[in-house]
Amino acid sequence: MSAVLKLVQAPQFNEELEVSLEGAAGKSNSLQSAFLYASPWQPLLARYVIERFSKKGQIVLDPFCSTGVVGVESALSGRPFVGCAQEHGLVKLSRARLSPADIAEVALRLQFVNFKKPVDIRGFRDPFPSFYDADTFRELMNLKASVRGTSDVAGDFISFIVASILHGHTAGHLSAYTSPTAALTPDGQNSLNRKRGEVPSYRAVSARVLKKAALLLRDGVPSALQGSRIQRDVFFAEPCALNPVATSSVDLAVVAPEQPGFIQHGLHSWLRTWWLGVDVPEPRSDWADGVEWQGYANEVLVELARVVRRGGRAVIRSGQGRIGAKPINYRSELEDLVSRCLGKFWRVEGSISERYVDPAPGSRTRAERSGGQAGEILVLRRA
């Protein structure tokens, strides 16, 4: 009597997921509200894929971890987390978000800062007068000196808070009216100041840090983000060389690779790199066409195949964008790449299409505001 083993190929699933970004901020942990624009994963979407495609105790990897949004959702879901980022500034911000101080620690730490201590006025020269009042700048420098070189949780979290309000367009920010997402050039900021007929006004640093801390910590510090109960590691590493991550150690990779016209990573703020004490990252070269982008995606997926265990998954967020003037569907490019070149490592398990909905009747949806570009999630299973 002989037994015959037959491989049955399960049909791929194709689903649609409604995502309400306007209502997401109130449903996710308050810590997630800072730098939300910098993450390709909204908190509730990240939580959905983590809980759908992994189990408690299984390790989640984000090789493009930005400022740690996926890491927070992993820890809150009871999953150890490993994150990697290509910029030292993002590593610092991610680590601080994943190990926050409580409001009492922040307030106590600020009490030990002498904000009125004189600083060398030669430091207040172009480009800073375009953005800050002289007294605001003095307070910033004194706070920076206080937290620089320390490794205490409160100091790191205060640095995270300041980075989130360092420039922007509300009274809660420390700068003159400007973009909250990308720092303008000094000439661009001077032009904006003239256009608005404004000069930078005094913004008390301590008061704004405390106010922002209260907003970020209004839900308290979750137990999952305290101490070492749940692993939360973030490293500096290229996505094609995840050297700090052990082979076959990951159960789920939550991935959002660079996609021109859809997903682009980075702080995009020379002011924030200055505040964090890191170098401005070298600009990454653009891809000439879809073939070059596939080469980049191939390197990422091969490296992920090394770190993801057999039977584990990679959940990849993609969409539609442009390389140069040519439209490109990144999900189609990924599926083609897997079928042609990576079948020994990965198989396509299914896909999820994001459909943005808006809770406000009659308002335009996120997809309409972005020219109809909704995200798509490709689920790969490690062979």
URKA-V638573 format. One record per residue. N is the residue number from 1. OMEGA is omega in whole degrees, 0 to 359 (none if undefined). BURIAL is I if it has 16 or more other C-alpha atoms within 10 Angstrom, else O. Layout:
BEGIN
n: <N | N>
omega: <OMEGA | OMEGA>
burial: <BURIAL | BURIAL>
END
This chain:
BEGIN
n: <1 | 2 | 3 | 4 | 5 | 6 | 7 | 8 | 9 | 10 | 11 | 12 | 13 | 14 | 15 | 16 | 17 | 18 | 19 | 20 | 21 | 22 | 23 | 24 | 25 | 26 | 27 | 28 | 29 | 30 | 31 | 32 | 33 | 34 | 35 | 36 | 37 | 38 | 39 | 40 | 41 | 42 | 43 | 44 | 45 | 46 | 47 | 48 | 49 | 50 | 51 | 52 | 53 | 54 | 55 | 56 | 57 | 58 | 59 | 60 | 61 | 62 | 63 | 64 | 65 | 66 | 67 | 68 | 69 | 70 | 71 | 72 | 73 | 74 | 75 | 76 | 77 | 78 | 79 | 80 | 81 | 82 | 83 | 84 | 85 | 86 | 87 | 88 | 89 | 90 | 91 | 92 | 93 | 94 | 95 | 96 | 97 | 98 | 99 | 100 | 101 | 102 | 103 | 104 | 105 | 106 | 107 | 108 | 109 | 110 | 111 | 112 | 113 | 114 | 115 | 116 | 117 | 118 | 119 | 120 | 121 | 122 | 123 | 124 | 125 | 126 | 127 | 128 | 129 | 130 | 131 | 132 | 133 | 134 | 135 | 136 | 137 | 138 | 139 | 140 | 141 | 142 | 143 | 144 | 145 | 146 | 147 | 148 | 149 | 150 | 151 | 152 | 153 | 154 | 155 | 156 | 157 | 158 | 159 | 160 | 161 | 162 | 163 | 164 | 165 | 166 | 167 | 168 | 169 | 170 | 171 | 172 | 173 | 174 | 175 | 176 | 177 | 178 | 179 | 180 | 181 | 182 | 183 | 184 | 185 | 186 | 187 | 188 | 189 | 190 | 191 | 192 | 193 | 194 | 195 | 196 | 197 | 198 | 199 | 200 | 201 | 202 | 203 | 204 | 205 | 206 | 207 | 208 | 209 | 210 | 211 | 212 | 213 | 214 | 215 | 216 | 217 | 218 | 219 | 220 | 221 | 222 | 223 | 224 | 225 | 226 | 227 | 228 | 229 | 230 | 231 | 232 | 233 | 234 | 235 | 236 | 237 | 238 | 239 | 240 | 241 | 242 | 243 | 244 | 245 | 246 | 247 | 248 | 249 | 250 | 251 | 252 | 253 | 254 | 255 | 256 | 257 | 258 | 259 | 260 | 261 | 262 | 263 | 264 | 265 | 266 | 267 | 268 | 269 | 270 | 271 | 272 | 273 | 274 | 275 | 276 | 277 | 278 | 279 | 280 | 281 | 282 | 283 | 284 | 285 | 286 | 287 | 288 | 289 | 290 | 291 | 292 | 293 | 294 | 295 | 296 | 297 | 298 | 299 | 300 | 301 | 302 | 303 | 304 | 305 | 306 | 307 | 308 | 309 | 310 | 311 | 312 | 313 | 314 | 315 | 316 | 317 | 318 | 319 | 320 | 321 | 322 | 323 | 324 | 325 | 326 | 327 | 328 | 329 | 330 | 331 | 332 | 333 | 334 | 335 | 336 | 337 | 338 | 339 | 340 | 341 | 342 | 343 | 344 | 345 | 346 | 347 | 348 | 349 | 350 | 351 | 352 | 353 | 354 | 355 | 356 | 357 | 358 | 359 | 360 | 361 | 362 | 363 | 364 | 365 | 366 | 367 | 368 | 369 | 370 | 371 | 372 | 373 | 374 | 375 | 376 | 377 | 378 | 379 | 380 | 381 | 382 | 383>
omega: <182 | 179 | 178 | 177 | 181 | 177 | 178 | 180 | 180 | 179 | 177 | 175 | 178 | 188 | 176 | 183 | 177 | 181 | 178 | 183 | 181 | 180 | 187 | 185 | 182 | 183 | 179 | 179 | 185 | 178 | 184 | 187 | 178 | 177 | 183 | 180 | 185 | 184 | 174 | 180 | 169 | 186 | 183 | 177 | 177 | 179 | 181 | 184 | 179 | 183 | 180 | 190 | 174 | 179 | 177 | 180 | 179 | 187 | 177 | 178 | 169 | 183 | 176 | 198 | 176 | 182 | 169 | 181 | 181 | 179 | 178 | 181 | 177 | 181 | 180 | 179 | 178 | 179 | 170 | 186 | 170 | 179 | 175 | 178 | 183 | 179 | 180 | 178 | 179 | 177 | 180 | 181 | 180 | 181 | 180 | 179 | 183 | 176 | 186 | 171 | 175 | 187 | 179 | 178 | 178 | 181 | 180 | 180 | 180 | 181 | 182 | 179 | 175 | 185 | 184 | 181 | 180 | 176 | 180 | 184 | 179 | 176 | 180 | 179 | 183 | 18 | 191 | 180 | 177 | 187 | 190 | 167 | 184 | 180 | 175 | 181 | 178 | 180 | 177 | 181 | 179 | 177 | 179 | 179 | 182 | 184 | 183 | 176 | 178 | 177 | 180 | 184 | 183 | 180 | 179 | 181 | 175 | 177 | 176 | 181 | 181 | 179 | 182 | 181 | 186 | 174 | 182 | 189 | 176 | 180 | 178 | 178 | 186 | 186 | 166 | 181 | 180 | 179 | 175 | 187 | 182 | 180 | 177 | 170 | 177 | 178 | 179 | 179 | 177 | 178 | 179 | 178 | 179 | 180 | 180 | 181 | 184 | 168 | 180 | 180 | 182 | 176 | 181 | 187 | 185 | 182 | 181 | 176 | 179 | 180 | 179 | 178 | 179 | 179 | 182 | 185 | 182 | 175 | 183 | 177 | 181 | 180 | 180 | 181 | 178 | 177 | 185 | 182 | 176 | 180 | 178 | 184 | 176 | 183 | 170 | 181 | 173 | 182 | 178 | 180 | 183 | 187 | 180 | 185 | 183 | 178 | 177 | 182 | 189 | 177 | 181 | 173 | 178 | 198 | 172 | 183 | 176 | 179 | 182 | 181 | 179 | 179 | 174 | 185 | 174 | 178 | 182 | 181 | 177 | 176 | 180 | 176 | 175 | 181 | 184 | 178 | 179 | 179 | 172 | 184 | 175 | 178 | 179 | 183 | 178 | 176 | 183 | 183 | 181 | 180 | 178 | 179 | 177 | 177 | 176 | 180 | 178 | 180 | 179 | 183 | 177 | 178 | 176 | 177 | 177 | 189 | 180 | 181 | 175 | 184 | 176 | 185 | 167 | 180 | 191 | 176 | 182 | 181 | 179 | 180 | 180 | 167 | 191 | 179 | 187 | 174 | 180 | 175 | 188 | 178 | 178 | 178 | 180 | 179 | 178 | 180 | 181 | 183 | 184 | 194 | 193 | 182 | 180 | 181 | 190 | 166 | 180 | 180 | 180 | 181 | 178 | 177 | 177 | 173 | 183 | 175 | 183 | 182 | 181 | 181 | 176 | 181 | 181 | 180 | 178 | 181 | 179 | 181 | 181 | 178 | 177 | 183 | 172 | 182 | 174 | 182 | 179 | 182 | 179 | 178 | 180 | 183 | none>
burial: <O | O | O | O | O | O | O | O | O | O | O | O | O | O | O | O | O | O | I | I | I | O | O | O | I | O | O | I | I | I | I | I | I | I | I | I | O | I | I | I | I | I | I | I | I | I | I | O | I | I | O | O | I | I | O | O | I | I | I | I | I | I | I | I | I | I | I | I | I | I | I | I | I | I | I | I | I | I | I | I | I | I | I | I | I | I | I | I | I | I | I | I | I | I | I | I | I | I | I | I | I | I | I | O | O | I | I | O | O | I | O | O | I | O | I | O | O | O | O | O | O | O | O | I | O | O | O | I | I | I | I | I | I | I | I | I | I | I | I | I | I | I | I | I | O | I | I | O | O | O | O | O | I | I | I | I | I | I | I | I | I | I | I | I | I | I | I | I | O | O | O | I | I | I | I | I | I | I | O | I | I | I | I | I | O | O | O | O | I | I | O | I | I | O | O | O | O | O | I | I | I | O | I | I | I | I | O | I | I | I | O | I | I | I | I | I | I | O | O | I | I | I | O | I | I | O | O | O | O | I | I | I | I | I | I | I | I | O | I | I | O | I | O | O | I | O | O | O | I | I | I | I | I | I | I | I | I | I | I | I | O | I | I | O | I | I | I | I | I | I | I | I | I | O | I | I | O | O | O | I | O | O | O | O | O | O | I | O | O | I | O | O | I | I | O | I | I | I | O | I | I | O | I | I | I | I | I | I | I | I | O | I | I | I | I | I | I | I | I | I | I | I | I | O | O | O | O | I | I | I | I | O | I | I | O | O | I | I | O | O | O | I | O | O | I | I | I | I | I | I | I | I | I | I | I | I | I | I | O | O | O | O | O | O | I | I | I | O | O | O | O | O | I | I | I | I | I | I | I | I | I | I | I>
END
